[in-house]
Structures are given as C-alpha cells and as structure tokens.
C-alpha cells in the first residue's frame, strides 16, 4: 500500500511540474529590441528565421508544445509571425546557461544558443 501511495504521489508531482513548466509563461511577453528601431549587433552574421531558426524551433519547440493546438503552452511557433512576439523572452528562457526551455532539453547546446543570440541581436530577421 505504501509503494502505491508513493507511486501516485510521484506521478502527481511529475504532472504538476510539467504543467507548471509549460504554463508559467502564459502571458505573451513584450518584444524587446526587435522593432523597426532595432540596430543589428552582429551585422556580418547572417542568421535568419528562414535559413536557421525555423529548423531549430521545429525540432525543439513545436513538436510537442508551441504548436497552436490550444494546449497549455502559449504561442504558435510554427510561423515567423507566431514566434516573433515571444523573441523578447528568448534570452532568459532559451539562450542563457540556466535556461528552462525547451522543456526537457534545456539548455540547448551552446552553439545553437549562440546562433539564436545572434539572430535576436540582429533584430530577429525573417529572411
């Protein structure tokens, strides 16, 4: 009986942790530094949504969470327009060494985070 109670408690704790991890960003963050007044910080680096970021987002973010299916994760990251409003939160949630996204794979490899940092620093261009 005690093993069954522990198993149920562990399952419940896991479910709550997963729910909390994906819902604590339910509000759409304000964009920072990505508007028309943005000046690229790495002008000689050509990282765009189309040539790089889209594949990273597809691999790590939309396969299970940010896919517009009305689940517990905010945003539909399957398109540039759907991802763009959330880029202001990328430094904290995805790029830093102690990032908590993507859920279950955080932090991403340093090379990917560096490229995402360049993309954000260059005003998150689409093409």
C-alpha positions as MATLAB code, in Angstrom:
seq = 'XXXXXXXXXXXXXXXXXXXXXXXXXXXXXXXXXXXXXXXXXXXXXXXXXXXXXXXXXXXXXXXXXXXXXXXXXXXXXXXXXXXXXXXXXXXXXXXXXXXXXXXXXXXXXXXXXXXXXXXXXXXXXXX';
ca = [
       0.000    0.000    0.000;
       2.836    2.392    0.854;
       4.521    1.748   -2.529;
       1.266    2.518   -4.328;
       0.871    5.791   -2.393;
       4.457    6.793   -3.204;
       3.953    5.955   -6.876;
       0.771    8.042   -7.058;
       2.494   10.941   -5.263;
       5.472   10.774   -7.651;
       3.173   10.706  -10.677;
       1.186   13.654   -9.360;
       4.359   15.645   -8.644;
       5.650   14.950  -12.174;
       2.354   16.023  -13.750;
       2.258   19.250  -11.732;
       5.907   20.010  -12.599;
       5.287   19.526  -16.323;
       2.146   21.644  -16.188;
       3.893   24.439  -14.282;
       6.921   24.391  -16.598;
       4.819   24.922  -19.697;
       2.289   27.379  -18.266;
       4.375   29.821  -16.288;
       4.820   31.916  -19.465;
       1.147   32.106  -20.367;
       1.278   35.846  -20.967;
       2.748   36.998  -24.239;
       5.995   38.780  -23.349;
       6.664   42.247  -24.674;
       9.079   42.417  -27.567;
      12.411   43.929  -26.659;
      14.854   45.326  -29.156;
      13.235   43.665  -32.157;
      11.174   46.505  -33.563;
      11.861   48.730  -36.538;
      14.191   50.861  -34.389;
      16.470   47.880  -33.767;
      20.095   48.115  -34.888;
      21.766   44.751  -35.629;
      24.524   43.963  -33.120;
      26.231   41.398  -35.384;
      25.829   42.833  -38.901;
      28.306   40.427  -40.519;
      26.466   37.347  -39.185;
      23.566   36.196  -41.365;
      21.289   34.119  -39.123;
      17.631   34.400  -40.119;
      14.388   32.676  -39.290;
      14.242   31.069  -42.735;
      17.856   29.911  -43.013;
      18.335   28.572  -39.478;
      15.912   29.412  -36.679;
      12.840   27.746  -38.230;
      14.503   24.314  -38.130;
      15.639   24.759  -34.515;
      12.150   25.843  -33.447;
      10.578   22.931  -35.335;
      12.963   20.447  -33.713;
      12.835   21.686  -30.130;
       9.665   23.744  -29.662;
       6.729   22.877  -31.911;
       6.880   19.092  -31.995;
       5.226   18.850  -28.587;
       4.380   22.263  -27.160;
       4.194   25.577  -29.026;
       2.198   24.293  -31.987;
      -1.039   26.252  -31.811;
      -3.140   23.283  -30.768;
      -4.644   25.169  -27.840;
      -2.658   23.218  -25.271;
      -1.032   24.572  -22.158;
       1.897   26.181  -23.999;
       1.440   29.741  -25.233;
       2.026   30.749  -28.809;
       2.119   29.072  -32.176;
       5.777   28.973  -33.115;
       5.173   27.185  -36.442;
       5.369   30.517  -38.282;
       7.594   33.563  -38.037;
       4.573   35.737  -37.225;
       3.614   33.391  -34.393;
       7.135   33.241  -32.942;
       8.139   36.896  -33.279;
       6.093   38.259  -30.323;
       7.933   35.857  -27.980;
      11.519   36.653  -29.012;
      11.895   39.150  -26.159;
      11.824   36.263  -23.682;
      14.410   34.153  -25.506;
      17.442   35.490  -23.614;
      16.056   34.323  -20.291;
      14.005   31.287  -21.321;
      16.184   29.773  -24.092;
      19.623   31.372  -24.553;
      21.164   31.783  -21.084;
      23.151   28.968  -19.454;
      20.366   28.307  -16.923;
      17.530   28.409  -19.466;
      14.406   26.394  -18.699;
      13.266   25.936  -22.293;
      12.843   23.819  -24.234;
      11.109   21.717  -21.652;
      13.089   18.516  -21.104;
      16.033   19.637  -23.301;
      17.212   22.805  -21.551;
      19.617   24.251  -22.028;
      20.169   23.733  -25.725;
      23.728   23.104  -26.956;
      25.873   26.247  -26.684;
      26.353   26.536  -30.463;
      22.580   26.659  -31.010;
      22.106   29.183  -28.199;
      24.906   31.338  -29.651;
      23.225   31.334  -33.063;
      19.858   32.224  -31.519;
      21.580   35.039  -29.633;
      22.957   36.381  -32.930;
      19.502   36.147  -34.504;
      17.891   38.065  -31.619;
      20.781   40.558  -31.535;
      20.284   41.207  -35.237;
      16.621   42.124  -34.708;
      15.261   38.609  -35.390;
      15.133   38.893  -39.202;
      12.822   36.629  -41.158;
      14.931   36.429  -44.347;
];
